[in-house]
Amino acid sequence: DPIAATEVSAPPPPLRRQRRGAIYVQRTLLFTISFSILSLLKLEPLARNSVQNHNNEIDMPHNRDIDTQHLLPKEDTTPQNEIKAENFLPRVLAFVFPQFHKDSLNDRIWGEGFTDWDSLRNAPEKNRLGFKIPRPTELGYYNYSEAEPRRKQGELANQYGIDGFIFHHYWFNDEAHPGPNLHEPLVNMLKDGYPDVPFALHWCAQKWIVTWNAKVAPDFKFPESDVLQTQKFPEGEEKIKEHYDWLKQFFHHPNYIKVDGKPLFLLYEKKRGHLHWLPKLRELAKLDGFPGLYFVVGISKPHEHLLEVKDEEFEETVRGMNVYKGRVLGKNLFDKVLAYPNPSDWAKGRSLEIPSWCTDNIDGGDKNKLMRGVEIAGIINSFDNTPRRNYEDAHLFATGEPDEVVELFRKSLDSALYYEACCFSDINDRLSKVQKEDDRFIVINAMNEWGEGMALEPSDVYGRKFLETIRDTKDAISKSRCSR
């Protein structure tokens, strides 16, 4: 059979050379793959020798013409500060208001099915100055216990450079409503994974008083005069452990924000009850495998470097507020203080400003020698609480022409970002630190507190302008590398 004879007989010289060439290509491909694996294991010398030996073993006339340099790893010439630029800026966090779902506490106080959307729906179209009251567009009047709006909210955060959320957390120790409240969205987040962003909790540990213009439920009984809900701090450790046992499911979540391994836990204003509760919570965290808890307390005060207050009377108050370490709340009780972004009269119409000692020293090469402080800058994006107040009594702190409101927000954000990234001599240490362990934060109020006109979420007044401002401001400072 001529066909069979051809298959078993030796191939003629041209075909032999083709087959040897095919073997060479196969072996070259094999060694290329092997080298790639070795490079990943940082075995560069071994990989280099492997390629060299491989070329010596292939006895082909054109072997000397093969260029193997493209197979060898190239030297990384990227500047070190660019390699570690991930941690150049502080983390930008936004408060999240969870009241947009049915909850038994709201049912008891305000009536069956009440949410803060009712406040917004019942509000007039415009405030008393004639400016429109923002209302949601893209996300709508959502039920925050459902996954879809939380998913979309997280996507907006990731898209526009919000580095994490701070969820308001409510825990009471009274007989009427003990334990967690308004917590269904948080518990559901652990189940469905949305929003998929870093997060922390902010314990709003204060009593609720009558300030909203909504009417209480007909059968509601005030526990105290003008008090809707009490806040107590029992002395016994049983209640503290009960609280920690509920909190730890969040602390152990991979998305929970930490500083040097310590879960970040914020508290609203300083309370005498903190003296007993916080050390015990910190101790329980250590028993739970953490190095502790990172406590931040929010105080309504101007940031010590970013907002100068001239009012002499208020300066006396500020000096009193600054004594938060040691004499007021106990030594080392809090790790940092948040200059809480409340609509205070002394901040109305003003933006945060970079201190002159920072910008003056940057150009001269003599970095500021001050130690980095323990204050976190808080920023309000906009504020109009007409939906929650009587029309004439509403606080119109940050409302007006949309572009002007956004610009005021941009200036404050720019100053706070620049201050944290560029005003201290420890920036090189920061660049070498993993961002998820860093202690620099900026807190924005808020992602979705629609009843007070504080919403980064898209609205019919501002669109996505607040979100775009966060993205663009962060990008500008990252590219400028402190140049002004």
C-alpha positions in Angstrom: 0.0 0.0 0.0 1.8 3.2 -1.1 0.0 5.3 1.5 1.0 3.0 4.3 4.5 2.8 3.0 4.7 6.6 3.1 3.5 6.8 6.7 6.2 4.4 8.0 9.2 5.4 5.9 11.6 8.1 7.0 10.5 11.6 5.8 12.6 13.3 3.1 15.1 16.0 4.3 12.7 19.0 3.8 10.0 17.4 5.9 12.5 16.4 8.6 13.5 20.1 8.9 9.9 21.1 9.2 9.3 18.6 11.9 12.4 19.7 13.8 11.2 23.3 13.5 7.8 22.3 14.9 9.5 20.6 17.8 11.6 23.8 18.4 8.5 26.0 18.5 6.8 23.6 20.9 9.8 23.5 23.2 10.2 27.3 23.0 6.6 27.7 24.0 7.0 25.3 26.9 10.0 27.1 28.2 8.3 30.5 27.8 5.4 29.3 30.0 7.8 27.8 32.5 9.7 31.1 32.7 6.5 33.0 33.4 5.7 30.8 36.3 9.2 31.1 37.7 9.1 34.9 37.3 5.9 35.1 39.4 7.8 33.2 42.1 10.6 35.7 41.9 13.1 33.1 40.7 14.5 35.4 38.0 18.1 33.9 38.0 16.8 30.4 37.6 14.5 31.4 34.8 17.3 33.2 33.0 19.5 30.1 33.2 16.6 27.9 32.1 16.2 29.9 28.9 19.9 29.9 28.2 20.2 26.1 28.7 17.2 25.6 26.5 18.8 27.5 23.6 22.1 25.6 23.9 20.3 22.3 23.7 18.5 23.0 20.4 21.0 22.1 17.7 19.7 24.1 14.7 21.6 26.2 12.3 19.6 29.3 12.9 19.6 29.0 16.7 22.1 31.8 17.2 19.7 34.3 15.6 16.9 33.7 18.2 16.3 36.8 20.4 15.3 35.7 23.8 15.6 39.1 25.5 11.8 39.7 25.3 11.4 36.6 27.5 13.4 38.1 30.4 11.7 40.3 33.0 12.0 44.1 32.6 13.3 46.3 35.4 10.4 48.1 37.2 11.3 51.8 36.8 8.0 53.1 38.3 8.8 55.8 41.0 8.3 54.4 44.5 5.8 57.2 45.4 3.6 56.1 42.5 3.7 52.5 43.4 2.3 53.3 46.8 0.0 56.1 45.8 -3.0 54.1 46.8 -2.8 55.6 50.3 -2.0 59.2 49.3 -5.5 60.5 50.2 -7.5 59.9 53.3 -10.6 57.8 53.1 -13.8 59.7 52.3 -16.8 58.3 54.2 -20.5 59.2 54.1 -23.2 58.8 56.7 -26.1 56.6 55.7 -29.5 57.2 57.2 -31.4 53.8 57.6 -34.9 55.0 58.4 -36.4 54.3 54.9 -38.1 51.0 55.9 -40.9 49.9 58.1 -39.8 49.5 61.7 -41.5 48.7 65.0 -40.0 51.8 66.7 -41.4 54.2 64.1 -44.7 52.3 64.2 -44.9 52.9 67.9 -44.0 56.6 67.9 -45.4 57.9 64.6 -48.0 55.3 63.6 -48.1 52.1 61.5 -45.8 52.1 58.4 -44.2 55.5 59.0 -40.8 56.2 57.3 -38.9 59.4 56.7 -40.2 59.4 53.1 -43.5 60.5 54.6 -41.8 63.7 55.8 -40.4 64.4 52.3 -43.6 63.5 50.4 -45.6 65.9 52.6 -43.1 68.8 52.2 -43.9 71.7 50.0 -42.2 72.0 46.6 -40.0 74.9 47.7 -38.7 76.3 51.0 -39.5 79.7 52.3 -36.6 81.3 50.3 -38.1 79.9 47.1 -35.5 77.2 46.4 -36.7 73.7 45.5 -36.5 71.0 48.1 -34.4 68.1 46.7 -36.2 64.8 45.9 -34.7 61.5 44.7 -34.6 60.7 41.0 -32.6 57.6 40.0 -33.0 55.6 43.1 -36.5 56.7 43.9 -38.4 56.4 47.2 -36.9 53.1 48.0 -37.4 50.5 50.7 -33.9 50.4 52.2 -34.5 46.9 53.6 -34.5 45.6 50.0 -31.3 44.7 48.3 -31.7 46.5 45.0 -31.6 50.1 46.2 -28.6 49.2 48.5 -26.9 47.6 45.5 -27.3 50.7 43.4 -26.3 53.0 46.3 -23.0 51.0 46.6 -22.4 51.2 42.9 -22.6 55.0 43.0 -20.2 55.0 45.9 -17.7 52.9 44.1 -18.1 54.8 40.9 -17.5 58.2 42.4 -14.8 57.6 45.0 -16.7 57.3 48.2 -14.5 55.0 50.2 -17.1 53.7 52.6 -20.4 54.2 54.5 -21.0 55.0 58.1 -24.4 53.6 59.1 -26.3 55.2 61.9 -26.9 52.6 64.5 -29.6 52.7 67.2 -29.4 50.6 70.4 -31.5 51.4 73.4 -31.6 49.9 76.9 -35.1 50.8 78.0 -38.0 48.4 78.6 -40.1 49.8 75.7 -37.7 49.1 72.9 -34.5 47.4 74.1 -31.7 46.3 71.8 -31.2 47.2 68.1 -33.7 49.3 66.2 -34.0 50.4 62.6 -31.5 47.7 61.9 -33.2 45.5 59.2 -31.2 46.9 56.3 -27.9 46.2 58.2 -28.9 42.6 59.0 -30.0 42.1 55.4 -26.7 43.5 54.1 -24.9 40.6 55.9 -27.2 38.2 54.0 -27.2 39.7 50.5 -23.9 41.6 50.4 -25.3 45.0 49.4 -24.1 47.7 49.5 -20.8 46.1 48.7 -18.6 48.9 50.1 -16.4 49.3 53.2 -18.6 50.3 56.2 -18.6 51.2 59.9 -21.3 51.9 62.5 -22.2 55.1 64.3 -24.0 54.6 67.6 -26.5 57.5 67.9 -26.5 57.0 71.6 -28.9 59.8 72.6 -32.5 60.2 73.5 -35.0 61.3 70.9 -36.9 64.5 71.7 -39.8 66.2 69.9 -38.4 68.3 67.1 -40.1 66.9 64.0 -43.4 68.4 62.8 -44.9 64.9 62.4 -47.7 64.0 64.8 -47.1 61.1 67.2 -49.4 58.1 67.1 -52.7 58.5 69.0 -51.8 55.8 71.5 -48.2 56.9 72.1 -47.2 57.7 75.6 -44.2 59.9 76.3 -41.7 58.3 78.6 -40.6 61.7 79.7 -41.7 65.3 78.9 -41.1 65.9 75.2 -39.0 62.7 75.0 -39.9 60.1 72.3 -37.3 57.6 73.2 -34.9 57.4 76.1 -31.2 56.4 76.0 -29.7 54.8 79.1 -26.3 53.3 80.0 -26.9 50.6 82.6 -24.0 49.9 84.9 -24.0 46.1 84.7 -21.9 44.3 82.2 -24.7 42.0 81.0 -26.2 44.7 78.8 -22.8 45.7 77.4 -22.0 42.2 76.5 -25.4 41.8 74.8 -24.7 44.9 72.7 -21.2 43.6 71.8 -22.5 40.2 70.9 -24.8 41.9 68.3 -22.1 44.2 67.0 -19.5 41.6 66.4 -21.3 40.1 63.5 -20.5 43.4 61.7 -17.0 43.8 63.1 -16.0 40.4 61.6 -17.4 41.2 58.2 -14.6 41.6 55.6 -15.9 45.0 54.5 -15.9 46.5 58.0 -13.5 49.5 58.3 -10.6 49.0 60.6 -7.6 51.0 61.8 -4.6 48.9 62.5 -6.9 45.9 62.9 -9.3 47.7 65.3 -13.0 48.0 64.1 -13.9 51.7 63.7 -16.9 52.6 65.9 -18.3 56.1 66.1 -20.5 57.7 68.8 -22.6 60.8 68.6 -21.6 63.3 71.2 -19.9 62.6 74.5 -22.0 61.0 77.3 -21.2 60.2 80.9 -22.3 56.6 80.2 -19.4 56.2 77.8 -17.0 56.1 80.8 -18.3 52.7 81.7 -19.5 51.3 78.4 -16.6 51.9 76.0 -13.7 50.4 78.0 -15.8 47.2 78.4 -16.7 47.1 74.7 -13.0 47.5 73.9 -12.1 44.7 76.3 -14.8 42.4 74.8 -13.3 43.1 71.3 -9.9 42.0 72.5 -11.4 38.8 73.8 -13.0 38.4 70.4 -9.6 38.4 68.7 -9.3 42.1 67.8 -6.5 44.4 69.1 -9.3 46.6 70.4 -11.8 49.1 69.1 -11.1 52.4 67.4 -13.5 54.9 69.0 -14.3 58.2 67.4 -16.7 60.7 69.1 -18.6 63.3 67.2 -18.7 66.8 68.7 -20.3 69.9 67.2 -17.3 72.1 66.9 -15.2 73.7 64.2 -12.1 71.8 63.0 -9.1 73.3 64.9 -7.1 73.9 61.7 -9.6 74.1 58.9 -12.2 76.6 60.2 -11.3 79.7 62.2 -14.1 81.1 64.4 -13.8 84.7 65.5 -16.8 85.0 67.8 -15.3 85.5 71.2 -18.2 84.0 73.0 -18.1 80.9 70.9 -14.3 80.6 71.2 -14.8 80.1 75.0 -17.2 77.2 74.1 -14.7 75.8 71.6 -11.9 75.8 74.2 -14.1 73.8 76.5 -14.9 71.3 73.7 -11.3 70.8 73.0 -10.7 69.2 76.4 -11.9 65.8 75.2 -8.8 63.8 76.1 -8.2 63.1 79.7 -10.1 65.6 81.9 -13.6 65.3 80.3 -14.1 61.7 79.2 -11.2 59.8 80.8 -7.7 59.1 79.6 -7.5 57.4 76.2 -11.2 56.8 75.9 -11.4 58.0 72.4 -8.9 57.6 69.6 -10.1 60.6 67.5 -12.7 63.3 67.5 -15.0 64.1 64.5 -15.7 67.7 64.0 -19.3 66.7 63.5 -20.9 68.1 60.3 -23.9 69.8 62.0 -25.6 72.9 60.6 -24.1 75.3 63.2 -24.6 79.0 62.8 -20.8 79.7 63.0 -20.2 77.7 59.9 -23.1 78.9 57.7 -22.0 80.1 54.3 -18.4 79.2 55.0 -16.1 76.5 53.6 -13.2 74.8 55.2 -9.9 76.5 54.4 -6.3 75.1 54.1 -4.3 76.7 56.9 -1.7 79.2 55.7 1.1 77.5 57.7 0.6 74.5 55.4 0.7 76.2 52.0 3.5 78.6 53.0 5.8 75.8 54.1 5.1 73.4 51.2 6.8 75.6 48.6 9.8 76.3 50.7 10.5 72.6 51.3 10.2 73.0 55.0 7.4 70.7 56.0 5.2 71.7 58.9 6.6 70.4 62.1 3.3 70.2 63.9 2.2 66.8 64.9 -0.9 65.5 63.1 -3.9 66.1 65.3 -6.7 63.8 66.4 -9.5 65.6 64.6 -11.5 64.3 61.6 -13.0 66.9 59.3 -16.8 66.7 58.8 -18.5 68.3 55.8 -22.2 69.0 55.0 -23.0 68.8 51.3 -26.4 70.7 51.6 -29.0 71.3 54.3 -32.6 72.2 54.4 -34.8 70.5 57.0 -38.1 72.0 55.8 -39.6 68.4 55.4 -39.2 67.8 59.2 -40.0 71.3 60.5 -42.7 73.9 60.4 -42.3 75.9 57.2 -41.2 79.2 58.8 -39.0 77.5 61.4 -36.9 75.3 59.1 -33.2 75.7 59.2 -31.9 76.6 55.8 -28.2 76.1 56.4 -27.0 75.2 53.0 -29.5 75.9 50.3 -29.6 78.3 47.4 -28.6 78.2 43.8 -27.4 74.6 43.1 -24.1 75.5 41.6 -23.2 77.8 44.5 -24.1 75.1 47.1 -22.0 72.5 45.2 -19.1 74.9 44.9 -19.1 75.5 48.7 -19.0 71.8 49.2 -16.2 71.4 46.7 -14.0 74.0 48.5 -14.5 72.3 51.9 -13.7 68.8 50.4 -10.7 70.1 48.6 -9.3 71.8 51.8 -9.9 68.7 53.9 -8.3 66.3 51.4 -5.3 68.6 50.9 -4.9 69.1 54.6 -4.8 65.4 55.3 -2.6 64.5 52.3 -0.2 67.4 52.2 0.1 69.4 55.4 2.2 67.0 57.6 5.7 65.6 57.3 4.6 62.0 57.8 3.3 61.6 54.3 6.1 59.1 53.3 5.0 56.9 56.3 1.4 57.1 55.1 2.4 56.1 51.6 4.0 52.9 52.9 0.9 52.0 55.0 -2.0 49.9 53.6 -4.9 52.2 53.2 -7.4 49.9 54.9 -5.3 50.3 58.1 -4.9 54.1 58.0 -6.5 56.4 60.4 -7.1 59.4 58.1 -10.8 60.1 57.3 -13.1 62.7 56.0 -16.8 62.3 56.8 -19.6 63.7 54.7 -23.1 64.3 56.0 -24.9 62.6 54.2 -25.5 60.0 51.5 -29.3 59.9 52.0 -30.7 62.0 54.8 -33.4 63.4 52.5 -35.6 64.8 55.4 -32.8 67.4 55.9 -31.8 67.9 52.3 -28.5 66.2 52.8 -28.2 63.7 50.0 -25.3 62.8 47.7 -27.7 60.5 45.9 -29.0 61.9 42.6 -31.8 64.4 43.0 -34.0 66.7 40.9 -32.1 69.7 42.1 -28.4 68.6 42.1 -28.4 65.6 39.8 -25.1 63.8 40.3 -23.1 67.0 41.0 -22.1 66.1 44.5 -20.9 62.7 43.4 -19.0 64.2 40.5 -17.4 66.7 42.8 -16.1 64.0 45.1 -14.6 62.1 42.1 -13.1 65.2 40.4 -11.7 66.7 43.6 -9.9 63.5 44.6 -8.5 63.1 41.1 -7.2 66.6 41.0 -5.3 66.4 44.3 -4.0 62.9 43.4 -2.6 64.2 40.1 -1.2 67.5 41.5 0.7 65.8 44.4 0.3 68.8 46.7 1.2 71.4 44.0 -0.7 74.6 44.4 
